[in-house]
Amino acid sequence: MRKVQLVLLFLGIGFSVKAQVVSIDSLMKHVDFFTSDVLKGRMAGTQGYEMAADYCVAYFEQLGLKKINHSSILNYNQSFMVESNEISECSVSVINPDGVKYSLKLGKDFVCRGFTGHGSGLVDLAFCGFGQNKEDYNDYRGVDIAGKAVILFKSNPPFLAPDTGWGDFSIRRQVAVAKEKGAVAVIFVSRPNLTKPQKPIGSTSHGEGVHQDDMPQFQIDIPWVDSLLLGTRYPLERLDRLTENLKMPFSLSAKSKIEYKVSAHYNPAAETRNLLAYVEGSDPVLKNEFVVVSAHLDHVGMQQNLIFPGANDNASGSSAVLELARLISNREIKPARSILFVLFSAEEKGIEGSTFMAQNLPLPKEKIAAIYNMDCIAFGDSIQIGNGLSNPNLWDKMKEIDEKNASLMTNQTWAGGGSDLTPFHQIGIPGLYVVTKYSYTHLHLPTDTPQTLNARTYKEAVNLLYQTLITD
């Protein structure tokens, strides 16, 4: 905690905002800290996340928020274990058929996958479609990939649904199959024929399976993968089209090479924590019920000297939790129900923190009246409230409040939860998911910085939830 206090002093961040209105200055001070280089992208299970968590605990303490009394919680912390992977070195060069070498730029031309293994080499290449090895569909049939890096589309075949036995797409499953076939590294690439092909993004969502510690894994941008296929007469777009149209593998050996070096430290059991604190309600009876206000604090970390700051995802939501805690705790008349403020860890890994809390509820389920989860609430031009089809009464109330204020809430919604709301929805706790429309332009990119945020949309999204809480 002492280290965090010194960092706050160095950055000039203070906690003394008293006004009873949503303060964009207060929000952005938190965002600036959460996205600062010292936190190194806030990956769950790393020191950077711990510093972010200490900062939030210090804020809760200053506000005088109460601690939940439960066996799974120590002070404000609900600890659990996660995998972590810290990438200290990550370089890739391509060598075309003429022997010309190009060094790729980390964060623009390529990234390492978040749970890459380590290793180095100068190796040949093969393209093997979707990386499937099944009786009825085998991308590896007739292609020798022993000792090579294999190029794979970052998806399942579009013509085969998960309910046919293929299951959801999994990075780890594809890597395990490639290793079994003799590959020494995996290059993932987006399908070029998609409406919006994905750029190389930072991601720690790898799916279930065993970590392959000796298998470097990259995502490389489409134009550079095309350059790796020079001399084959099959650009990536044509391979994508042939595979989808013919509904059959179209794999081949490439004439280019790739040189790479990755250093990564994998920890199978790193400690991390959710953070919980509450303001007691004012009604003698209803104060025993809780409304949960939540967001995830973690992001996807860093690679070598490249930091993924995660301003919108989800420094915006985390900062909103702190701002709402300030506003509610400073109110002379508190809401009738108690308000529980929660910051989840390991959302980026696969909603692990919220799942852990849902499986280890610190309160009786029947005492949780509702949960409002915020994720990516500061980019875009309007506010979208998800899960309204599952909870129309909650959604209608927010819509009515919005129409009396900023009128930024769209009519679009969905059912089934969303992000960290999902595990609570699955156990029958009502809730809504707060997000901004068109919020994902910079998602998991190095460009997700505070400078890209829309101050008006951000402030109004937080104010909408604040007005909802005080009219509960």
N, C-alpha and C positions, 0 to 999 in steps of 0.2 A: 504493500500500500504506500509506503514511503516513496518508492520509485515513481509511482503514478503521481503523487502529489508534486514531486519535483518536475515531472514532465509537464503538468498543468501550469505550474509557475513559469516554466520556460516558454510555453506556448501562449501564455497570457490568458488562459481560460479561467473564468470565474463562474460561480453558481448564484450570483446575487441579482436575480430578476424577480421583482415583486409584483409587477402589474398583473391584473386579473384578466388579461386578454392574451390570446396566442401571440407569442413574440417570434417573428421570423429571425430576429437577431439571436435569440436564445437557441432556436432550432439549429441555425447554421453554425453556431459555436460548437455544438455537439457534433454536427456532421463533419466540421473541419477536423475535430480531434479524431473521430472514428476513421477518417480517411487519411490521416497523417502517416508519413513514412514510418514513424516509430512503431506503429501497430502491425506493419508488414502484411496487411491484407486480412487480418483477424481470422485466420483459419482455426477452427475448433481444435483444441489439443495442443496449441502452440503458445509461446510466451506473448505474442501479439494479441491473441484473444484474451488471455488472462489480464493483460493491462487494460483492455477495453472493459472487461468485467469489473475489475477493481475500480475503475472510473465510475461505473454505474452504481456500485455499492456505496462509494463515497458520496454520490449524489443522493441516494436514498437515505443515507445516514444524516446528511445535512438537512434534508426535508423533514426528518423525524418520522419516516414511514415505519410501520410496524412489521414485525417478522412473523411469519407463519410458524406455528408450533406443530411440527410433524416430524416423525422419525426419519423421513427422507431428506430433511432440510436442516442444514447447519447455518445459523445466522440467516443470511438472505440466499444461501447457495444450495442448489439441488444438484449434487455431483453425479456423474456417470462416466463411463469409459467409451472412447471412440478410437478409431484408427486416425493416424495423422501421417503426413508425408511431406518433409521439407526438402525442397529442390534447390540445391546450392549452385548447380551448374547445368546449363542446357544449351547446346549448340548444334546446328544442323547446316550442312553444306550439300549442294547437289552438284553432281559431275555429269555433264551431258555426254552423248555418244562421241563427241569430238574431243573429249577430255577437258573441256572448259569448266572451271569450278566457280560456283556462286555461293556466297555465304548468305544464309537467310537471316532476316531480322526477327528477333524474338519479340512477340507481341503484335507483330504486323503480318509477317509471312507464315509464322508458325508459333505454336506453343507446345509445351509438354502437357500431356494429360496429368491431372492432379495426382493420380496414384501411379505414375510412371515408375518402372523399375530403373535401375542404374546400368550403365555399360557404355562401351564405346566401340567403334568399328568403321570400316570402309567396306561396304557390302553391295552386292547386286540386289535387284528389285524384281518383284512380281506383283501383278494386279490380280486379286482374287475376289472381286465383287463384294458380296456381303459377308464373306468369311464363314459361310455355313458348311457344315460337314454332316449331311444327313443322307439317308438312303435315297430319298426321292429328290434331293437337291444338294449337290456337292460342288461348291466353288473351287475345291482343291483338286478335283479329278483331272489328271493329265498334266498338272503343273508341278514342277520341282521347286519347292521353296526352301529346301534345306540350306541353312546358313545365310538366308536372304532376309531383307526387310520386305514385309508384305503390305501392299496398299489395299485398304478396305473402305467401303462406303460406311459412313457413321449412321447406320440404320439397318433395320431388317428389310427383307425384300418387300416392296410396296404391294405386291400382288398376293401376299400370304398373310392372313390375319393372325393375331396372337392366339386366338381360340382354336386354331388348327394344330396347336401343339408346339408352336415356335416360341411362345412366351414373349414377354416384353424385351425390347432391345437391352443388351447388357455389354458394356465395354469389357468387363472381366471375362465374360463367356467367350467373346470373340478372340480376346488375347490368349485365353487358355487353349482354344482350338488351334490358333496359329502356332503356338509353342509346341503343341503336340505334333504338328506337321513339320516342325523343324525350323520355323522362322526364328530370327534372333531379335527382331524389332517389328513394331507395328506402326504404320502411318494411317491415320484416319483422315477422311476427307468427306465433305458434304456432297451430296448428289447435286450436280450442276443444273439439272432440269427441274429442280424445285422452284417454286415461285420466288422464295427468298432464301437462297442457299446460305447456310451459316458460316460466318467468318470463324477463324480460330479463336476459341474462347477459353478462359480459365474455368475449369470444372473439377469438382471432387465427387461428382455423381458417377459412380462406376458400376453400380449394380452389385448383386451378391456374387460370392465366389472367393477364391483364394488369391491373395496378392502375389503377383509374379515379380519377385524382387529383381530378377535379372533380365527383364524384358522392357527396354525403353519403349515408350509409347508417345506418339506425337499426333497433333492435328495440324495439317499443312493446308494452306490456302489453295483453292482450285487452280489458279494459273500456274503455280509452282508444281503441282502434281501433273498438270498437263505437260510441263517441261520435262518431267521425269519419264513421260510416255513418248517422247520424241523418237522417231525411228520405227515405231510400231504401226504407224498409219491409223491408230485408233485414239483420237483424243478422248478425254474423259466424258464429254457430253455424248459421244457416240456409244461408248461402252454402257453408259447409263441407259440410253434409249434402247439399245439392242437387248440388254438384259430384261428391261421392263416389258418391251413389246413381245419378245420371244418367250418370256417367262422361263428362262433357262440361264445357267451360268455362261459367262463369256470372259474367261480368265486368260492371262497371257504373261509371258516373261518380258521384262523391259530391257532396254539397252543402256539405260543410264545407271548411275550408282549414287549412293548416299553415304555421307560421312557424318558421324554424330558422336556426341559425348554427353552423357548425363550422369550427374552425381545427385543422389537422393537418399535421405535418411527416413526409413519407414519405421513407425512405432505402432505396433498392433494394439496397444492398450494405453492410450494417453488419457489423462483425466481432463474433463471439461465440466461445465456447469451451466444449468439454467439459473436465472436470478428471479426471485419473487419477493415482493414487498406490497403492503396494502395500507390503504386509508380506511379507517373504520367509518361505517355509515352512521347516519344521524337518527334513524328510526329505531326505537327500542327493540322491535321485533325483526324488521327487515334487515337490520345490520348483520344478522347471522347468515344472510345470503350474500353472494359475491357476484359482481360483474367483472370479468377478466378482460384486461386490455393488454395485448401482446404484440410482439414482433420478434424476428430473429436478429441476433447481434452478430453472428458470424458471417464471414465471406470466404473467398477461395484462396486467400494467401498470396504468396509471391513465388517467382521463379527467377533464380539468379539475381539480377538487379531490377527485375520487372515486378512492380507491385500492382495488384488489382485493387483499386481503392474502394469500390462498392459504395458509391455515394447514394445512388437511388436504391440499390440492392445491397444491404438494407439499412445503411446508416440513416436513411430518411425515416424508416419506421421505428428504429431504435431510439432516435432522437425524439420522435413524437411521443413515445412512451415516457421518456424523461420529462418532456414538456407538459404532458397531461398530468403526470404525477405532481409536478410543481403547481399547476393550476388547481387541481383538486385538493391538495394538501393545504394550500393557502386560502381556500374558500372559508368564509366565516360559517356558512351553512353548508354542511357536507351533503352529498347525495344520500338518499334513504338507505340504499344498500351499500355495503362495503365494496371498494374498488381494489381489485388485485392486479398489480402491474407485473408483467412477466416478460423477461427477455430470454429467448430460447437460444441454445447452441446447436450446432450441427444440422441446421436446416439444409445447407448446401450439400451435405453428405447424403441426404435422403430423409428429411424431416425427423431426424433421430431424437433431437431434444424434446420436441413437442410430443412425439410418440412415447418417450420415456415418462414425461409428466402425465400423459393420459393413462399410462399403465400404472403409475404411482401417484395417484391424485392426492394432493396434500389436504383436500377437503372432501367431504362426502359429495358424491356426484349431484345429489338432489339439492345441494346448497349452492350450486353454480347456476345462476339464472341465465347467463349468456356469456359468450366470448366474442370479442371484436379483435380480429387479427389484422395487422397492417404489414404490407410487403410491397415495396416499390411504389411510394405514394408521392413522389416529387418530380416526376418527369411526365410530360404530356399536357393536354389542355383541358381535361375534364376528369371527373371522379366516377369510378365504377365500384359498385358495392356487390360483391359476389355472394353466392349461396342464398340469394333472396327467394329462389323457388322453393328452397327447403324451409325457409323461415320468413314467410311473407309478412307477418305482423311486424317483425323487427325491421324489415326492408321498407315497408310502408311508412313506419315512423321516421326513419332517416330521410326518406324522400320528402315527407312533409316538412321536416326541419330544414332541409336544403332549399326548398322552394321559398321559405321565409328568409333565407340568407343569401348565399352566393349563386344558387341555381346552376351549379356545375355538375350535378349528378345525372348520369345517363340513365336511360330506362332499361339498359341491358343488364342481365344478371344470369345466374346459373344455379344448379343444384349440386350437392355432393361435397361441399367444403371448398378446399383449395389451400395449397401450401400447408402452413402449420395449423390451420383450422381443421384439416382433414381428420386427424386422429380423434379429435373431440367430437366432430360430427358423427364419426363412426360409432361412438359409444353413447350417442343420443343427447349430447349437450348442444343446445341451440346456439347459433352464432352467425356472424357476417364477416366477410373478407373485404378489407378496404384496399383498393389499388387505384392507380390513375390510368386513364385510357391512353393507349399508345405509349406505354411506359418502358418498352424494352429495346429501344434503339441502341443503347450502350450496355446492354445486359452482359455481364461477365467479361467486359472488355476493359482495357486500361484507360479508356476514355470516360468511364463512369465516374466523373469527378464532380465536386461541388459546383463548379462553374457551369455545368450543363443543366442544373436544376431550375425548375420553374417556380419562383418564389410565391407567386399568387396561388397557383394550384396547390402547392404544398401547404401553405398557411390555411387555405380554405378546407382542405381535406382534414387537417388536424382540428380545425374549428368545428367542422361538422360532427366529428366524433365527440368533441368536448360538449357541444350543445346537446348531443344525444345522452351523454352520461349525466348531465345535471338536470335533465328533464325526465329521467327514468322514474 
